[in-house]
Amino acid sequence: MSYSFKNSQWQARKKELKSRRQSQSRKFNNIKAQVQINNSAFNYLSIEAPPSLKPAKRYCDVTGFEAKYKDPVTQLYYCDSIVFNYIRNCPKATAETYLNIRGCTQKLIS
């Protein structure tokens, strides 16, 4: 009995996909066999990788949340308006302390 909605080539396609998977698996195993990896040779300090293509994440200097904004006067990153008000009302020495914690050595201009 033949149904109009049933694809008669389905079994053949299934075999084709299975053979493709096996072929890819064989290729991977061959590559893996060619590269003799010494597990003790690699650690976090010895692996070299190219720089990331994604921009670095910025975090709020006061709260530690992800920051979307940067104050143009103090150069501090902040996440919302409450933190912005705190930054604007804090003394200059406090803002410089936050910059030093972040590792920025820039001095604020009065």
DOKE-195133 format. One record per residue (C-alpha): residue number from 1; x, y, z. Coordinates in pm, whole numbers, padded with zeros to 5 digits, always signed. Layout:
DOKE-195133
+-----+--------+--------+--------+
!  nr !      x !      y !      z !
+-----+--------+--------+--------+
! NUM !      X !      Y !      Z !
...
+-----+--------+--------+--------+
end
This chain:
DOKE-195133
+-----+--------+--------+--------+
!  nr !      x !      y !      z !
+-----+--------+--------+--------+
!   1 ! +00000 ! +00000 ! +00000 !
!   2 ! +00142 ! +00340 ! -00099 !
!   3 ! +00050 ! +00669 ! +00063 !
!   4 ! +00063 ! +00996 ! -00127 !
!   5 ! +00228 ! +01183 ! +00163 !
!   6 ! +00503 ! +00927 ! +00223 !
!   7 ! +00840 ! +00989 ! +00063 !
!   8 ! +00959 ! +00673 ! -00112 !
!   9 ! +01322 ! +00795 ! -00099 !
!  10 ! +01322 ! +00823 ! +00279 !
!  11 ! +01513 ! +00503 ! +00358 !
!  12 ! +01778 ! +00585 ! +00099 !
!  13 ! +01821 ! +00934 ! +00246 !
!  14 ! +01855 ! +00787 ! +00597 !
!  15 ! +02136 ! +00556 ! +00479 !
!  16 ! +02309 ! +00846 ! +00305 !
!  17 ! +02307 ! +01055 ! +00622 !
!  18 ! +02439 ! +00763 ! +00826 !
!  19 ! +02729 ! +00707 ! +00586 !
!  20 ! +02808 ! +01083 ! +00591 !
!  21 ! +02818 ! +01080 ! +00972 !
!  22 ! +03050 ! +00780 ! +00970 !
!  23 ! +03275 ! +00949 ! +00714 !
!  24 ! +03298 ! +01264 ! +00927 !
!  25 ! +03370 ! +01052 ! +01232 !
!  26 ! +03650 ! +00873 ! +01048 !
!  27 ! +03801 ! +01206 ! +00938 !
!  28 ! +03792 ! +01336 ! +01294 !
!  29 ! +03955 ! +01019 ! +01428 !
!  30 ! +04229 ! +01043 ! +01164 !
!  31 ! +04302 ! +01403 ! +01256 !
!  32 ! +04296 ! +01315 ! +01625 !
!  33 ! +04543 ! +01032 ! +01564 !
!  34 ! +04778 ! +01258 ! +01367 !
!  35 ! +04792 ! +01519 ! +01641 !
!  36 ! +04970 ! +01360 ! +01930 !
!  37 ! +04852 ! +01566 ! +02227 !
!  38 ! +05057 ! +01552 ! +02540 !
!  39 ! +04809 ! +01647 ! +02814 !
!  40 ! +05078 ! +01773 ! +03049 !
!  41 ! +05212 ! +02020 ! +02788 !
!  42 ! +04903 ! +02242 ! +02792 !
!  43 ! +04774 ! +02452 ! +03076 !
!  44 ! +04601 ! +02788 ! +03110 !
!  45 ! +04930 ! +02975 ! +03096 !
!  46 ! +05076 ! +02809 ! +02787 !
!  47 ! +04782 ! +02814 ! +02546 !
!  48 ! +04805 ! +03098 ! +02298 !
!  49 ! +04486 ! +03227 ! +02142 !
!  50 ! +04403 ! +03522 ! +01920 !
!  51 ! +04231 ! +03821 ! +02079 !
!  52 ! +03856 ! +03801 ! +02115 !
!  53 ! +03640 ! +03957 ! +01845 !
!  54 ! +03372 ! +04049 ! +02098 !
!  55 ! +03407 ! +04381 ! +02283 !
!  56 ! +03513 ! +04357 ! +02646 !
!  57 ! +03231 ! +04376 ! +02899 !
!  58 ! +03224 ! +04680 ! +03123 !
!  59 ! +03106 ! +04661 ! +03480 !
!  60 ! +02969 ! +04930 ! +03709 !
!  61 ! +03249 ! +05064 ! +03929 !
!  62 ! +03015 ! +05101 ! +04227 !
!  63 ! +02781 ! +04800 ! +04216 !
!  64 ! +02961 ! +04547 ! +03995 !
!  65 ! +02664 ! +04499 ! +03761 !
!  66 ! +02711 ! +04519 ! +03384 !
!  67 ! +02744 ! +04888 ! +03296 !
!  68 ! +02574 ! +05045 ! +02996 !
!  69 ! +02688 ! +05402 ! +03061 !
!  70 ! +03002 ! +05603 ! +03135 !
!  71 ! +03009 ! +05933 ! +03321 !
!  72 ! +03196 ! +06187 ! +03105 !
!  73 ! +03313 ! +06390 ! +03407 !
!  74 ! +03455 ! +06115 ! +03631 !
!  75 ! +03509 ! +05844 ! +03364 !
!  76 ! +03334 ! +05592 ! +03593 !
!  77 ! +03105 ! +05325 ! +03452 !
!  78 ! +02756 ! +05303 ! +03599 !
!  79 ! +02448 ! +05085 ! +03550 !
!  80 ! +02151 ! +05308 ! +03636 !
!  81 ! +02040 ! +05658 ! +03739 !
!  82 ! +02070 ! +05593 ! +04114 !
!  83 ! +02438 ! +05508 ! +04078 !
!  84 ! +02483 ! +05807 ! +03845 !
!  85 ! +02345 ! +06040 ! +04114 !
!  86 ! +02579 ! +05879 ! +04369 !
!  87 ! +02880 ! +05926 ! +04140 !
!  88 ! +02796 ! +06290 ! +04071 !
!  89 ! +02745 ! +06368 ! +04442 !
!  90 ! +03049 ! +06183 ! +04577 !
!  91 ! +03374 ! +06370 ! +04650 !
!  92 ! +03650 ! +06381 ! +04391 !
!  93 ! +03875 ! +06160 ! +04608 !
!  94 ! +03611 ! +05885 ! +04613 !
!  95 ! +03581 ! +05889 ! +04234 !
!  96 ! +03960 ! +05868 ! +04203 !
!  97 ! +03959 ! +05572 ! +04444 !
!  98 ! +03708 ! +05389 ! +04222 !
!  99 ! +03929 ! +05463 ! +03919 !
! 100 ! +04236 ! +05328 ! +04104 !
! 101 ! +04049 ! +05009 ! +04195 !
! 102 ! +03964 ! +04958 ! +03827 !
! 103 ! +04331 ! +05015 ! +03738 !
! 104 ! +04289 ! +05351 ! +03565 !
! 105 ! +04565 ! +05591 ! +03670 !
! 106 ! +04399 ! +05898 ! +03521 !
! 107 ! +04363 ! +06201 ! +03754 !
! 108 ! +04037 ! +06393 ! +03755 !
! 109 ! +04034 ! +06755 ! +03650 !
! 110 ! +03849 ! +06989 ! +03885 !
+-----+--------+--------+--------+
end
